[in-house]
Amino acid sequence: MKCIKVVIFGCGNRGNMYGEFSKEKPHKMKVVQVVDSNKTALEYAKNYYGLSSEDCFNSFSDWLKAPKKADAVINCFMDQYHIETTMPLFKMGYDVLLEKPICNNPKELVELMNESKKYNKTLMVCHVLRYTPFYSKIKKIIDSKELGELVSLEMAEHVYIPHMMSSYIRGKWRSENECGSPMIMAKCCHDTDLMCWLNNGEKPEYISSFGERSVFVPKNKPSDAADKCLTCPHMKDCQYSCYWYLLNTAQDPIVFNNAVEGKRYDEVTVEDKKKVFLESDSLGKCAFDGPQDLVDHQATIVTFKNGVTASLNMIGGTSYPCRTIHITLTSGEIFGVFEENKLTIRKYDKEHFSRETKNIYLGNVGIGHGGGDMRLIEDFIDYLRTGKMSISQTNIDTSIDGHLVGMAADLSDKDRKTVYLSDDRHLEER
Ligand SMILES: NC(=O)c1ccc[n+]([C@@H]2O[C@H](COP(=O)([O-])OP(=O)(O)OC[C@H]3O[C@@H](n4cnc5c(N)ncnc54)[C@H](O)[C@@H]3O)[C@@H](O)[C@H]2O)c1
């Protein structure tokens, strides 16, 4: 069976995560070209994938001029480049795996979907959570109807302090103006996708959402605080301070990827970190000062055509990182905390006015979004090799509504109106 040749756009955290699959299953996928504007990232990718210089490009436009060598593109550029660097690919004969968010504009989203269909090419989206044992088990239970019909989905996503700081307060996604994505799309388009997927692709209809930025705002900055954490009198007593990043490395791939010239995130020293925090416009700044412009908590409600309702609470800056889900069906319930990888299933017991309870532990599932990253890339590659669709598959047809719900929630929040999603996929304010 064919080995799929791929180009990786963006050899950062995500690109290299998927690229890793070529090492695990070299008979299924081979990386033949890479594109990255960062010299260090490009050099690393060149060596890691064993490529010659002519197959390494520092811009999309240079890559476009080169001869076609691959079957598929894995597009892991930053959010704001997804549309312009994916739209031309289908006509050129590529199948595409695209990082989320696809984009932040409903018109462009539909155009991209139509373009992939026009050329009969696969467009899959990196909704990795669908591939985790946790969410795929939930999906199987719902689809089996053993607990009756779906009634309601209550979901929450808590973004814990280190992740909030390194991505949405000081990091690459800190500003919608700069990166193009509002918080609901940057962080929660997985959750809005899960909502639609678990509800069997039923059409979402009305969406209302309220977001606020009330924690990370200048009025909460202590009057004697400095602009930079490392020169601040609160350096060691503030839970948001960059100081803690000098002692911990868990967030380094997000914070220090491309932050120090010539070094990868795992090569930076504490002295490098200090220098970055003192010199960078964003990375070392007081969490209350900006430049972030995203909401720090947001509540969203959705109704679907089949009468199912769903809610999603995003809270940024918590002590525990977790996604919780509580699903009510006509004959039972499913409750789970993703990070604990456990599900509780309750089935109503009419005889005793009680309930049967079953706990399912889904085992040790591996790294990278609860094991979802590797399963997603394998599914994409397997689909191109065999044409067989899995239960989790994130093709554009089944991924578009979750994105539209996120876009509608953002519009609703900004305009303080309910948004109706029309059959022809327009967002109408009501
Ligand atoms: N599926 C998920 O759960 C998930 C998780 C995190 C990030 N993401 C998304 O994945 C994408 C990549 O994120 P990441 O964490 O890998 O970022 P990253 O910064 O680690 O890597 C991105 C790489 O792409 C390069 N790059 C970006 N835009 C480019 C362009 N236009 N031309 C050339 N090079 C470019 C950068 O130099 C960098 O090396 C983003 O869209 C992000 O929102 C998805």
The ligand as a Gaussian input file, in Angstrom:
#p B3LYP/6-31G(d) Opt

LIG

0 1
 N       -5.039000      21.058000      17.428000
 C       -4.665000      21.623000      18.550000
 O       -5.079000      21.223000      19.618000
 C       -3.720000      22.799000      18.538000
 C       -2.949000      23.075000      19.680000
 C       -2.062000      24.161000      19.618000
 C       -1.992000      24.932000      18.478000
 N       -2.791000      24.657000      17.408000
 C       -2.733000      25.451000      16.173000
 O       -1.637000      24.941000      15.392000
 C       -1.012000      25.997000      14.638000
 C        0.482000      26.011000      14.947000
 O        0.675000      26.198000      16.336000
 P        2.033000      25.756000      17.059000
 O        1.719000      25.632000      18.502000
 O        2.675000      24.628000      16.351000
 O        2.898000      27.066000      16.830000
 P        4.493000      27.155000      16.793000
 O        4.827000      28.586000      16.934000
 O        5.095000      26.188000      17.752000
 O        4.872000      26.677000      15.333000
 C        4.483000      27.347000      14.196000
 C        5.677000      27.334000      13.241000
 O        5.213000      27.806000      12.003000
 C        6.062000      28.838000      11.520000
 N        5.145000      29.728000      10.780000
 C        3.965000      30.206000      11.223000
 N        3.349000      30.900000      10.258000
 C        4.179000      30.858000       9.172000
 C        4.113000      31.386000       7.846000
 N        3.067000      32.119000       7.430000
 N        5.158000      31.149000       6.999000
 C        6.218000      30.409000       7.401000
 N        6.333000      29.882000       8.644000
 C        5.327000      30.103000       9.510000
 C        6.688000      29.462000      12.748000
 O        7.954000      30.012000      12.463000
 C        6.788000      28.270000      13.701000
 O        8.035000      27.606000      13.620000
 C       -1.754000      27.260000      15.038000
 O       -2.745000      27.546000      14.097000
 C       -2.393000      26.906000      16.373000
 O       -3.529000      27.668000      16.667000
 C       -3.648000      23.600000      17.427000

